Structure formats: structure tokens, C-alpha cells
Amino acid sequence: MTDHLTAEDYETIAAELDALREEIMSGLGERDASYIRRVIRWQRGLEIGGRAMLLASALPPAWIAGTATLAVAKILENMEIGHNVMHGQWDWMRDPKIHSTTWEWDNVSPAEQWKHSHNFVHHTFTNVLGKDNDVGYGILRVAPEQEWSPAHLAQPLYNLLLALFFEYGVALHDLEIDKIRDGTADEAVTREKLRAIGRKIRRQWGKDYLAFPLLSGPQFLSTLAANATANAVRNVWAHMIIFCGHFPGDVEVFEEERLDGETRGEWYVRQLCGSANITGGELFHLMTGNLSHQIEHHLFPDMPSNRYGEIAPRVRALCDKYDIPYHTGTLSKQVTGTWKKIVRYALPGGRPSAAGPEAR
């Protein structure tokens, strides 16, 4: 709850967070550039190594090792590299090869569509019902303020399927399914988006399910299965980290009226209350794309991800100072909290979140 905050508090919070951002962004340099280039080298080395091992995929040890290595490479590419590069976190380097305008990630979702649905829609309207399509991804009820329908009874199953095929859910995200359902979507725009998705799927399938399996000759099927498994592992991991950063425990959702006259300070507080962190070590944070620092990411989406851990204690201190919730916990805690919501809100009713109109 943030009802105790005054207009002066919001103004001061905005000033303090703006100053923190300016301090970090003005200090970016070679250390940061070396970090992202090093991660890209690691990722490419892992992918080459994994695919090389899968040339002998008929041998169980090679299949297991190659699949695991390729899965790690795909996770790194999507989470720490692709997601963050496309956010513009590394645009300051002026490197055309590591730039938000040129990067196309290893995922069936076209980069341009993802940048609109994620960078603009989600990060502008974080957890605002009716505006942020990430609230339930169009198929899940994750808050009591969302209208219940009998279809939600099966949402634990929907969520499992979404996890396995998460990249396809992300690819369809920018289509704005709700508008298609109610007939308000622009048909020409929808068709063009579907064509772009189709082109990207053909590219991904051609690489993972045709070209590389063919390179392994008579081991075509075992290599194809390995690539499919690596993609599924990446999908499940990304789904888990993203859901744990947005839906566990007391993370709040907001009514659209919250946006009326919203100040910068109020926007910052909405990001704080609508996000959650996951505790862990350096390797864990790397594998999450530093989205384990989801709160800091939502405050500063274009700040290089290697700086989130550095500023997290200062953000938490600000929350303590103004008595603002700072949602954080272990992976097991956040996974449990997220699944509790998905199971509970599969049924009608539920207690409104702290930001809901009834609570206010």
C-alpha cells in the first residue's frame, strides 16, 4: 500500500531515482562494454560446442551434453543478451552489431514486434489491467480484478503449455488477441504481423529442425529431438523467471484510472509495487538475464543489466525510507507464490490486490 505517500514524497522519489540513473549511466565505460562482449563470446562458444557434440547425437553422453550446452546457450542469448540488447541497454556503445535496431534474437518472436509489445506497452503500462497484455498473457487470470470465466478453470494446464511453448506465446503477444476477439483489430495490420511471425518461424525451424539435423547425417532425428528439447528448456526457464518477476505474492495490479495524470514519481512507485526480485548468486543472475533484479529493470529498462545488482541495495533502501513494498524472495518462494495465484484465480472470486479499487 502506498496511500501514505504525499505529492511531495512522489516528487522526491522521482528526483532520487533520476539522480541514481544519471549517476550510473554517466559512469558507463569499458568495464561494461567488456562485460557484454565477453558474455556474447561465451554464448557463441557454448552454442558451437553444443552443436558440435550433437553431430554424434546417437551416443547418449553426446546427446545429453550437447543438449544441455545448447540449452544454456539459448538461455543466455534470449535472457542476458537478446532481451537486454533489444531494450537499448548497450546502444551507448555505438556498436552496430550490439544494438537494439539491428539485433534479431534466437526466438520465433520477431524483434520489431517484441520491442513494441514489451518495451513500449508492457514497460509503460506495467500491471495496468486492460493496458498491459503481460497480465495473464491473454489466457490467465492472475488477479481477482480480472473478470472470471469458466475457461479459467483449466488455466493451470494452460500455464504448463504456455511454459513449454513460451516463445510462441511471446510471438503472438503483439497481435493483441483481445482486440481480435472483439473485432476491433485492424485486419491488414494483423495479417502483416502474422506474415512476419510466419517468416521468423520458418527461419527458426529451418535452422533448428532442418539444417543442423541434416548436418548430423544419419543422426538427423536424434539431433532434431535435442534441438527441440533445448528450445523447450529455454522456454520453461524464461517463462518461470518472467512470471516470478511479475505475479508472485503481493505484487500489485492497477486499474486504468491510475494512469490519469500519473507523475514520474507515481510511475516509479507503480514499477516498484508491480515487480518482484529473485535472490541468488552471480551465475543465477546471469542465467536470468539479470531479470532476477526485475524491480531495478522496471525502474531503468535501458540501464545495462550488469549494473542492476549494484544498485539493488540502494533501491531497497529507498523503499524502506518511504515504506514502499520491495518484493523479493528465493526462486522456490516466488514460483510457489506465482502458482498459488494461478490455481486460486482459476476459481471465481478472490481478495482484491492492495492496489485494487476496493482495497483503496
VEXDREN-2710 file (C-alpha; in Angstrom, 1 decimal):
% VEXDREN-2710
k/r/px/py/pz
1/MET/0.0/0.0/0.0
2/THR/1.2/3.5/-0.9
3/ASP/-1.7/5.6/0.3
4/HIS/0.5/7.3/2.8
5/LEU/2.7/8.9/0.2
6/THR/2.2/12.6/-0.4
7/ALA/2.7/14.6/-3.6
8/GLU/6.0/15.8/-2.2
9/ASP/7.1/12.2/-1.5
10/TYR/6.4/11.3/-5.1
11/GLU/8.4/14.3/-6.3
12/THR/11.3/13.4/-4.1
13/ILE/11.3/9.7/-5.0
14/ALA/11.4/10.8/-8.7
15/ALA/14.3/13.1/-8.1
16/GLU/16.3/10.4/-6.1
17/LEU/15.7/7.7/-8.7
18/ASP/16.5/10.1/-11.6
19/ALA/19.8/11.0/-9.8
20/LEU/20.6/7.3/-9.3
21/ARG/20.0/6.6/-13.0
22/GLU/22.1/9.6/-14.1
23/GLU/25.0/8.5/-11.8
24/ILE/25.1/5.0/-13.3
25/MET/24.6/5.9/-16.9
26/SER/27.2/8.7/-16.9
27/GLY/29.7/6.2/-15.5
28/LEU/29.3/3.5/-18.2
29/GLY/32.5/2.6/-19.9
30/GLU/35.0/-0.1/-20.9
31/ARG/34.1/-2.3/-18.0
32/ASP/30.5/-2.5/-19.1
33/ALA/31.4/-2.9/-22.8
34/SER/33.9/-5.7/-22.0
35/TYR/31.1/-7.5/-20.0
36/ILE/28.6/-7.8/-22.8
37/ARG/31.2/-8.7/-25.4
38/ARG/32.5/-11.4/-23.0
39/VAL/29.0/-12.8/-22.5
40/ILE/28.4/-12.9/-26.2
41/ARG/31.7/-14.8/-26.7
42/TRP/30.7/-17.3/-24.0
43/GLN/27.3/-17.8/-25.5
44/ARG/28.6/-18.3/-29.0
45/GLY/31.3/-20.7/-27.8
46/LEU/28.6/-22.7/-25.9
47/GLU/26.4/-22.9/-29.0
48/ILE/29.2/-24.0/-31.2
49/GLY/30.3/-26.6/-28.6
50/GLY/26.7/-27.9/-28.1
51/ARG/26.0/-28.2/-31.8
52/ALA/29.4/-29.9/-32.4
53/MET/28.6/-32.5/-29.7
54/LEU/25.2/-33.2/-31.3
55/LEU/27.0/-34.3/-34.5
56/ALA/27.4/-37.5/-32.5
57/SER/23.9/-37.3/-31.0
58/ALA/23.2/-41.0/-31.5
59/LEU/25.6/-41.5/-28.5
60/PRO/23.6/-40.9/-25.2
61/PRO/26.5/-39.0/-23.5
62/ALA/26.9/-36.7/-26.5
63/TRP/23.2/-36.2/-26.7
64/ILE/22.8/-35.2/-23.1
65/ALA/25.9/-33.0/-23.0
66/GLY/25.1/-31.4/-26.4
67/THR/21.5/-30.7/-25.5
68/ALA/22.4/-29.2/-22.1
69/THR/25.1/-27.0/-23.6
70/LEU/22.8/-25.8/-26.4
71/ALA/20.0/-25.1/-23.9
72/VAL/22.3/-22.9/-21.8
73/ALA/23.5/-21.1/-24.9
74/LYS/19.9/-20.4/-25.9
75/ILE/19.0/-19.2/-22.4
76/LEU/22.0/-16.8/-22.4
77/GLU/21.1/-15.5/-25.9
78/ASN/17.5/-14.8/-25.1
79/MET/17.8/-13.6/-21.5
80/GLU/21.1/-11.7/-20.9
81/ILE/21.9/-10.8/-24.5
82/GLY/18.8/-10.6/-26.8
83/HIS/16.3/-9.2/-24.3
84/ASN/18.7/-6.6/-22.9
85/VAL/20.3/-5.6/-26.2
86/MET/16.8/-5.0/-27.7
87/HIS/16.0/-2.8/-24.7
88/GLY/18.7/-0.5/-25.9
89/GLN/20.9/-1.2/-22.8
90/TRP/24.0/-1.3/-25.0
91/ASP/23.2/1.4/-27.6
92/TRP/25.5/3.8/-25.9
93/MET/28.4/1.7/-27.2
94/ARG/27.5/2.7/-30.8
95/ASP/28.4/-0.8/-31.9
96/PRO/26.1/-1.7/-34.8
97/LYS/26.5/-5.4/-34.0
98/ILE/25.2/-5.0/-30.4
99/HIS/22.4/-2.5/-31.0
100/SER/18.7/-2.5/-30.4
101/THR/18.0/-1.6/-34.0
102/THR/19.9/-4.5/-35.5
103/TRP/19.7/-7.4/-33.1
104/GLU/17.5/-10.3/-34.1
105/TRP/17.3/-12.9/-31.3
106/ASP/17.1/-16.8/-31.4
107/ASN/13.4/-16.9/-30.9
108/VAL/10.3/-17.2/-33.1
109/SER/9.1/-13.8/-32.0
110/PRO/10.1/-11.1/-34.5
111/ALA/12.3/-8.5/-32.8
112/GLU/10.3/-5.5/-34.0
113/GLN/7.0/-6.8/-32.7
114/TRP/8.5/-7.8/-29.4
115/LYS/10.0/-4.3/-28.9
116/HIS/6.6/-2.8/-29.3
117/SER/4.6/-5.2/-27.1
118/HIS/7.4/-5.4/-24.4
119/ASN/9.5/-2.2/-24.5
120/PHE/6.6/0.2/-25.1
121/VAL/3.3/-1.4/-24.0
122/HIS/4.5/-3.5/-21.0
123/HIS/7.1/-1.2/-19.6
124/THR/4.9/1.9/-20.0
125/PHE/1.7/0.3/-18.6
126/THR/3.2/-2.2/-16.2
127/ASN/0.4/-4.3/-14.5
128/VAL/-2.4/-1.9/-15.5
129/LEU/-5.4/-4.0/-16.3
130/GLY/-6.7/-3.5/-19.8
131/LYS/-3.4/-1.9/-20.9
132/ASP/-0.6/-4.3/-20.1
133/ASN/-1.1/-7.6/-22.1
134/ASP/1.5/-9.3/-19.9
135/VAL/-1.0/-9.5/-17.1
136/GLY/-2.1/-13.1/-17.7
137/TYR/-0.8/-13.1/-21.3
138/GLY/-4.4/-13.0/-22.5
139/ILE/-5.3/-16.5/-21.2
140/LEU/-4.6/-16.5/-17.5
141/ARG/-6.5/-14.8/-14.6
142/VAL/-3.8/-13.8/-12.1
143/ALA/-5.7/-11.2/-10.1
144/PRO/-9.2/-11.1/-8.7
145/GLU/-9.9/-7.8/-10.5
146/GLN/-9.8/-9.7/-13.8
147/GLU/-13.2/-11.0/-14.9
148/TRP/-13.6/-14.7/-14.3
149/SER/-15.0/-17.1/-16.9
150/PRO/-15.4/-21.0/-16.9
151/ALA/-12.4/-21.2/-19.3
152/HIS/-10.2/-20.2/-16.4
153/LEU/-10.8/-23.4/-14.6
154/ALA/-8.2/-25.1/-16.9
155/GLN/-5.6/-22.3/-16.6
156/PRO/-3.1/-24.4/-14.6
157/LEU/-3.0/-26.6/-17.7
158/TYR/-2.8/-23.6/-20.0
159/ASN/0.1/-22.3/-18.0
160/LEU/2.0/-25.6/-18.3
161/LEU/1.5/-25.5/-22.1
162/LEU/2.5/-21.8/-22.2
163/ALA/5.7/-22.6/-20.4
164/LEU/6.6/-25.4/-22.9
165/PHE/5.9/-23.2/-25.9
166/PHE/6.6/-19.8/-24.4
167/GLU/8.4/-18.4/-27.4
168/TYR/5.2/-18.9/-29.4
169/GLY/3.1/-17.1/-26.8
170/VAL/5.6/-14.3/-26.9
171/ALA/5.4/-14.2/-30.7
172/LEU/1.6/-13.9/-30.6
173/HIS/1.7/-11.2/-27.9
174/ASP/1.8/-8.1/-30.2
175/LEU/-1.3/-9.4/-32.1
176/GLU/-3.4/-8.1/-29.2
177/ILE/-5.7/-11.1/-29.1
178/ASP/-8.3/-9.2/-27.1
179/LYS/-8.8/-6.8/-30.0
180/ILE/-9.0/-9.7/-32.4
181/ARG/-11.7/-11.4/-30.2
182/ASP/-13.9/-8.3/-30.0
183/GLY/-13.4/-7.3/-33.7
184/THR/-11.6/-4.1/-33.1
185/ALA/-8.2/-5.1/-34.5
186/ASP/-7.0/-3.7/-37.9
187/GLU/-7.2/-6.8/-40.1
188/ALA/-4.5/-5.6/-42.5
189/VAL/-2.1/-4.9/-39.6
190/THR/-2.9/-8.3/-38.1
191/ARG/-2.2/-10.1/-41.4
192/GLU/1.2/-8.4/-41.8
193/LYS/2.2/-9.2/-38.2
194/LEU/1.2/-12.9/-38.9
195/ARG/3.3/-12.9/-42.0
196/ALA/6.3/-11.6/-40.1
197/ILE/5.8/-14.3/-37.4
198/GLY/5.5/-16.9/-40.1
199/ARG/8.8/-15.8/-41.7
200/LYS/10.5/-15.9/-38.3
201/ILE/9.1/-19.3/-37.5
202/ARG/10.3/-20.7/-40.9
203/ARG/13.8/-19.2/-40.2
204/GLN/14.0/-20.8/-36.7
205/TRP/12.6/-24.2/-37.8
206/GLY/14.9/-24.2/-40.8
207/LYS/17.9/-23.7/-38.5
208/ASP/17.0/-26.0/-35.6
209/TYR/14.8/-28.6/-37.2
210/LEU/16.3/-29.0/-40.7
211/ALA/19.8/-27.5/-41.3
212/PHE/21.6/-28.7/-38.1
213/PRO/19.9/-32.1/-38.0
214/LEU/20.9/-32.6/-41.7
215/LEU/24.5/-31.8/-40.8
216/SER/24.5/-34.8/-38.4
217/GLY/23.6/-37.2/-41.3
218/PRO/22.1/-40.5/-40.1
219/GLN/21.6/-38.9/-36.6
220/PHE/19.0/-36.5/-38.0
221/LEU/16.2/-37.5/-35.7
222/SER/18.2/-37.5/-32.5
223/THR/19.7/-34.1/-33.3
224/LEU/16.2/-32.8/-34.1
225/ALA/15.0/-34.1/-30.8
226/ALA/17.9/-32.5/-29.0
227/ASN/17.2/-29.1/-30.6
228/ALA/13.6/-29.3/-29.7
229/THR/14.5/-30.2/-26.1
230/ALA/16.9/-27.3/-25.8
231/ASN/14.2/-25.0/-27.1
232/ALA/11.7/-26.4/-24.5
233/VAL/14.2/-26.0/-21.7
234/ARG/14.8/-22.4/-22.7
235/ASN/11.1/-21.7/-22.9
236/VAL/10.3/-23.2/-19.5
237/TRP/13.2/-21.3/-17.9
238/ALA/12.2/-18.0/-19.5
239/HIS/8.6/-18.4/-18.5
240/MET/9.5/-19.2/-14.9
241/ILE/11.8/-16.2/-14.5
242/ILE/9.4/-13.8/-16.1
243/PHE/6.3/-15.0/-14.3
244/CYS/8.3/-14.9/-11.0
245/GLY/9.1/-11.3/-11.6
246/HIS/5.5/-10.2/-12.2
247/PHE/3.0/-12.3/-10.5
248/PRO/4.1/-13.8/-7.1
249/GLY/2.9/-12.9/-3.6
250/ASP/1.7/-9.3/-3.1
251/VAL/2.8/-7.9/-6.4
252/GLU/0.1/-5.4/-7.3
253/VAL/-2.1/-4.8/-10.3
254/PHE/-3.7/-1.4/-11.1
255/GLU/-6.9/-0.1/-12.6
256/GLU/-6.6/2.1/-15.7
257/GLU/-7.7/5.1/-13.7
258/ARG/-4.3/5.0/-12.1
259/LEU/-2.8/6.4/-15.3
260/ASP/-4.8/9.7/-15.1
261/GLY/-2.4/12.5/-14.5
262/GLU/0.3/10.0/-13.4
263/THR/3.5/11.8/-12.5
264/ARG/7.0/10.4/-12.9
265/GLY/7.2/9.7/-9.2
266/GLU/3.9/7.7/-9.4
267/TRP/5.2/5.8/-12.4
268/TYR/8.3/4.8/-10.5
269/VAL/6.2/3.7/-7.5
270/ARG/4.0/1.6/-9.8
271/GLN/7.1/-0.2/-11.1
272/LEU/8.2/-0.8/-7.5
273/CYS/4.9/-2.3/-6.5
274/GLY/4.3/-4.2/-9.7
275/SER/7.5/-6.1/-9.9
276/ALA/9.4/-8.7/-7.8
277/ASN/13.0/-9.9/-7.4
278/ILE/14.5/-13.3/-7.0
279/THR/17.5/-13.8/-4.7
280/GLY/20.5/-15.9/-5.9
281/GLY/24.2/-15.9/-6.8
282/GLU/26.1/-14.4/-9.7
283/LEU/25.6/-17.3/-12.0
284/PHE/21.9/-17.4/-11.3
285/HIS/21.5/-13.7/-12.0
286/LEU/23.5/-14.2/-15.3
287/MET/21.2/-17.0/-16.4
288/THR/18.1/-14.9/-15.7
289/GLY/19.4/-12.1/-17.8
290/ASN/19.6/-10.2/-14.5
291/LEU/15.8/-10.2/-14.6
292/SER/16.1/-11.6/-11.1
293/HIS/16.5/-7.9/-10.5
294/GLN/13.1/-7.3/-12.0
295/ILE/12.4/-4.3/-9.8
296/GLU/15.5/-2.4/-10.9
297/HIS/14.9/-3.5/-14.5
298/HIS/11.4/-1.9/-14.4
299/LEU/12.7/1.3/-13.0
300/PHE/15.5/1.6/-15.6
301/PRO/14.8/-0.7/-18.6
302/ASP/17.6/0.8/-20.7
303/MET/20.3/0.5/-17.9
304/PRO/22.9/-2.2/-18.7
305/SER/21.9/-5.3/-16.8
306/ASN/25.3/-5.9/-15.2
307/ARG/24.5/-2.8/-13.1
308/TYR/21.2/-3.9/-11.5
309/GLY/22.8/-5.9/-8.7
310/GLU/25.0/-2.9/-7.9
311/ILE/22.0/-0.5/-7.5
312/ALA/19.6/-3.0/-5.8
313/PRO/20.6/-2.2/-2.2
314/ARG/20.1/1.5/-2.9
315/VAL/16.7/0.9/-4.4
316/ARG/15.7/-1.2/-1.4
317/ALA/17.0/1.5/1.0
318/LEU/14.7/4.0/-0.8
319/CYS/11.8/1.7/-0.4
320/ASP/12.5/1.3/3.3
321/LYS/12.8/5.1/3.6
322/TYR/9.4/5.7/2.1
323/ASP/7.7/2.5/3.4
324/ILE/7.2/1.1/-0.1
325/PRO/7.0/-2.7/-0.6
326/TYR/10.1/-4.3/-2.0
327/HIS/9.0/-7.7/-3.2
328/THR/11.9/-10.3/-3.1
329/GLY/12.4/-13.9/-2.3
330/THR/14.1/-17.2/-3.2
331/LEU/13.2/-18.9/-6.5
332/SER/11.2/-21.5/-4.7
333/LYS/9.2/-18.9/-2.8
334/GLN/8.4/-16.9/-6.0
335/VAL/7.5/-20.0/-8.0
336/THR/5.2/-21.1/-5.2
337/GLY/3.6/-17.7/-4.9
338/THR/3.0/-17.5/-8.7
339/TRP/1.4/-20.9/-8.9
340/LYS/-0.8/-20.3/-5.9
341/LYS/-2.2/-17.3/-7.8
342/ILE/-2.7/-19.3/-11.0
343/VAL/-4.5/-22.1/-9.1
344/ARG/-6.5/-19.8/-6.8
345/TYR/-7.8/-17.5/-9.6
346/ALA/-8.8/-20.4/-11.8
347/LEU/-11.8/-20.2/-9.5
348/PRO/-14.1/-17.2/-9.2
349/GLY/-13.7/-14.6/-6.5
350/GLY/-10.6/-13.7/-4.6
351/ARG/-9.4/-10.9/-2.4
352/PRO/-8.6/-7.7/-4.3
353/SER/-4.9/-6.8/-4.5
354/ALA/-3.6/-3.8/-2.5
355/ALA/-3.9/-1.5/-5.5
356/GLY/-7.5/-2.5/-6.4
357/PRO/-10.3/0.0/-6.0
358/GLU/-12.0/-2.0/-3.2
359/ALA/-8.8/-2.0/-1.2
360/ARG/-8.3/1.7/-1.7
END
